[in-house]
């Protein structure tokens, strides 16, 4: 693996090489662009994430030829979703199709690595343990490149036609570019989770009682991600002592079986990697682009993890941004912002109504149905894009690469 960029100038530089950054790098490189992506963390490292993928995300991975890799790596196929509203359980079987045989929840150590590998196979350069120091701008205030510190301690300045911020909630690219916050969410929830051994399981399970919620998410290596969620203000009150004791108390209140399973793993010392804690951040929607820069993933749009839609947003917007950059016109960038905001505002609204915990067991099911209708429209938009693409014999990125080679 490279430790330094191979060129001094690129068509695109991407700061951040996880879901949003690596998939954008892959798509741009597949279309023939010279791309550099880099990340401050190590290759294949973990990150805070409940990583339960919804239908739009799985469909994207399938379209890009990556779903089989994740399944072959041992990611369990999810064929049903169960909602537990108090003592009531509603199980929804998932309709399978060749492109969408079910849902998956791959560990981020696998998902991010798979996307990075695909980006490299497409021709992108991807560096890890590499830190962005600042952006480089021209006299016209247009972003022209980045200053970076590589893994061997070298300070470099590398230029590009566009710099893409895929560097998460606290995006340095967004700060340096002065990206405006267009909308702020009103609520946040705290999430505590751990990985515990389970018997083979093919269902997501979501648990709700007034004031608390939880999740059971089967993932790789015979483990499940078990999550306890509460309003952030309750986290500050209830979790000042032992995170594990408070987490177990929440899980027991949701389901005696879920609580017992989590407690056994705790007593047996079978928790993989300890307790992960995300105290919560209100959602936001930032300006998506400006002169020489663009944002994708959590850098541009963040919503509470309680609806498990973050990776779907990242993969959807990465393809939209890649198409926009290949077009290059002002109209294309304006359309990217407009279309992203149209979907994002609906997702943020629907997520906030759930993450507020301002609901009863009598109406939380209705709120989930409302969120499901938003996801259905999003999913149908991706399917429609595929139907349009089938009029041509090759994927859009291959058509673009061939056009560049013949130009």
N, C-alpha and C positions, 0 to 999 in steps of 0.2 A: 504494500500500500504506500502511496505517495505521502511524504511529509511536507512537501512544498508544492505550490502551483507550478504547472508545466509551462504556463504562458504568462505574459504580462498584461494581456488584454483578452476579455471574453465577451461573447454576445450577452451573457447573463451571469451574474454572481448571486448566489442564494445564501443568505446568512441563516443557518439552521438547517439540519439535515435529518429531521425526524419525519413524521407522516406527511405534513404539508410540503416541507422543503425537498425531501427526497423524491416524492411523487412529481412535483413540478420539474425537478432536475431531470427525471426519467423522461417525461413527456417532451420537454424541450430538446433533449439530446436525441430522442427517437426521431424528432423532426429535423435533425441535422444541425442544430445550433451547438456552438461551443460553450459549454456550461461548466462553471465551478460552483460547488456547494461545499460548505464547511460547517462544522459543529464543535462546540466547546467540550462536549462529552466524548467518551470513548466509543468506538465502534461496537454496536451490540449491547450498549449499556441500558439499564432500566430507567424508567421515569414514572412519576406519579400519573396513574391512569387506571380507570376501571376497565378500559379496553373491550367492552361488550359492543360489538359492531351491529348496527342496524342494517336493514335491507339496502339502503342506498350505498353504504360503504362496501358491502359484500358484492353488490352488482358491479361497482367500479373495479374492484380487484379482479373479478371474473373477466370483465371486458379487457383488462390490461394483461391477462394471462398469468396472474399471480395467485389466484385462489387455490389452484391445484398444489402449488408449492407449499402453501400454508397447511393444507390438509395432509399432504404427504409428510410434513414435518411433525405430524401427530396432534394437530389442533383438532379438538372434538367438534363434530358437526352438531349444531343445535337445531332440533326439529320441532320444538314447541316452546311456548312462553306461558308461564303461569303467573297470574296476578293474585296475591293474597290480600284481600281487603278485610282486615280483622280476622274472623274465623271463616270467612267465605273464600273459596278458591275458584278462580276462573282460568281454565287452561285453553289456550288457543294453538291448535296445530298450525304449522307453517306450510303453505303450499309450495311444493318443490317444483323446480324447472331445471333444464340443463344448465342454464347460466346461474341459477340461484338454488342450489340443492338444499340450502338451509342457512343458518347464521353461524358465525364463528366469533370467538373471543381470544385471539392469539395474544400471548404475552408480548409486551412492547420490545423485549429483547429479541423476539423473533420477527415481529411485524416490521419494525424500523429497519432491522438488518436486511430483510427481504427486499424492501423498497430501495435501500442503498445499493444492494447487489444489482438490482434491475437497472438502476440509474447508471452504474458503472458499466454494465453490459451494453447499455445504449451509447456509451461513449462519454458520459459525464465524468469529470474529476470530482471526487468526494474526499475531503480531508476531515479528520477527527482530531480531538485535543487541540483545536485551533480556535483562537479567540479573536473576535472583532474588536478593534480599539476605537475606531471612528470611521465616519464616511468622508469621502473626498468629493468636493463640489467645485464646479467651474465658476468663472467670473459671472456667469449668467444664473448662478444659484442652482443649476441642474446638478443632480447627483451623478458623479462620474466614476466612482469606484469605492474601495474600502482600504483601510489600514488594518493589517492583521498581524497577530503573533502566532507563529506556527509551533508545532509540537516540539521542535528542536530549539526553540528560543529565538528564531529569526523574525525580525520586524520587516514586513513587506508592505508595499502599496501596489494594489492590482486594480486595473480599471475595467470598466464594462459599459455596454450600451444601456443596461438597466440593472439596478440592484434590488433584490427581492428580500423583504424581511419575512422570514418564517421562524422568527426567534422568540415566539411565545408571548405570554401575557405582558411581561415587562420589556417588550421589544425595544432594543436600542435603536434599531432602524426607525421605528415609529417616532421615538423621542427626537432623534437627530433631524428627522425630516419635518418635524412639527405636525405630524398627522393629527388632524382634529378628531376629537371624540364626538361622533354624531348622535350617539344615544347611550344612555347608561341604564342598566338594569336596576331594579329597586330592592332586590333581596339577595341573600347568599345562604348557602347551607354548608355545614362542615361534614366531611366524610372521613371515616376511619375504616381501614380495611386490612385484611391479612390473607395470605394464601395457606390453605389447609388441605391435607390429603382427603380424597373422597373416593367412593365407589364410582364406576362409570355412570355418567349422567348426561342426558341429552336435552335438558331444558334450562332456560333462564328462569329464575324465580325472583319476583319483585314483591316485597312485603310492605304493607302500610297499616299503621294505626295512628290515631290522632297525635300529632306532634313528633312522630318518629317514622323512619322508613329504613328498609334494608334491601340487600341484593345478594343473590347466590348465582355466581357466574362461572361455569365450568371452563377451564383453560388447559394449557399444556401440562404435561408431566404428571397427570393424575391429581391435579390440584384444582381447587375452586377459589375464586376471589370472593370473600364474604365481607360485605360492606354494611356499616351502620351509619345512618345519616340523621342529622338533627339541624335545626336552625342554628346559625353561627352564634347568636346570643346565648342559646342554651348550651352550646359547647363551652363557651367561656365560663358558664356557671357550673356545669356538671363535670367537666373533664380536667379540672385543675389538678386533681390528684393523679390516680393511675388511669392512663388512657385505656389499658386493657380491661380493667374492672368496669369502667363506665361503658365501654363498647359491649362487653358481655351482657351488662344489664339491659342495654337497648335491644340486643338480639334476643334475649329471653322474653322481653315484653312483646316482641313481634311474633315470635314462634318458639315454643318450648323445644321443638326438635332442632331448629336452627341454632338456638342458644346452646343446647347440649352438644351439638356437633362442634361448634366453635370452642366450647369449654374443654372438651376432650383433647382437642389439638393443643390448647394452651397447657393443660396439665401434663400431657405427654411430651411437651417440648417439640411438637411437630409443626409449628408455624414456620413457614419458609420466609426468612428474611425479616421477621419482626413486624411490628405494626406500622403502617403508613398513615400519615395524617395530612389532610388538606383542610385548613381552617375555613376556607371559602372566600371567594371574591365576587362581588356583583358583576353581572355580565356587562358587556359593552360592545359597541360597534364603532370602529374607527374609519376614517377616510381611507379608501382603498388604494389610491395611487396619487402620484404627483410627478413633477419633472424628473425623469430618470429613476423613479422608484415605484415599488408596489408592495403591498402587504398581502399575506395569505396565511391561513390557519389561525391559531389563537392570537397572533400578532394583530390581525385585523378584526376578528370577530370571536368573542368568547361568551359562552353561556354556561350556566351551572352544570356540573357533571351528572346531576340527578336523572336527566333524560338520556344519558349515554349517547349523545349525538355529536360530540366533538370531532371524532375521527371521520364521521360521515361528512361533516361540514368541510373538514380539511381536504378530503379527497375530491369532493365536488368542486370546491373553489380552485384547487390546484389545476384541474383540467380547464376550467373556465379561464383562469389566468394564462395558462399556456397558450390556449387558442388566441387570446387577446394579444399577447406578445408577438405571436407569429403574424397576426394581422398588422399590428403596429400603428393603426390609425387612432386619431383622437376619438373617433366615434366608437371604436371597439373598446377603448378603455372606459369611456362613459357608460357603455352598455354593461361592461363587467361590473362596475360599481352599482348600477341600477338593478341588475338582475340579482347580484349578491344581496343587496339590501332588501329587496322584495322578499326573498326567502328568509334571510336572517332575522328580520323584524318579526315575522310570524313565529319562528322558532324561539326567539328570545321571549316573546310574549307568552307562548305556551309553556316554556320552561319555567319562567318566573311564577306562573300560577301554581305550579307544582312545588317548586323550591321554597315558596313562601311558607308552606305548611299551614296556610290559612284556609284549611279545608276540613271537611268532615268525611267520614267513611261513606256518607250518603252522596257526596258530589265528586270525590276524587276519581271515580270511574269515568264520570262524564268528562273530566279534564284530560284523562288519558285518551279518551276517544277523540277529543279535539286535537290533541297532539298527533295522534295517529293519522288524522285526516291531513295534517300538514305534511307528514312524512309521505303519505300516499301521493300527494301532488308532486312532491320532490322526486319520488321514485318514478312516477309516470313521465316526468320531464327527462330523466336519464334514458328511459326506454324510448321515448320519442326521438331523442338524439341518435340512439342506436338505429332506429328504423330509417332515419334519414341517411345515416352512414351506409346502410346496406345497399343503397342505390349504386355505390361505388365498390369496386372489387377489392380495395385495400383500406386499412385503417387510415384515418385522417393524418396521423403523424407520419406514416410511410409515404403517403401522397406528397406531403410537404417536403420530406427529405429528398424524394426523387425530383421534385421541382427545383430544389436548391442545387442539386448536382448537375442538372441540365441547363441551369441559368448561365 
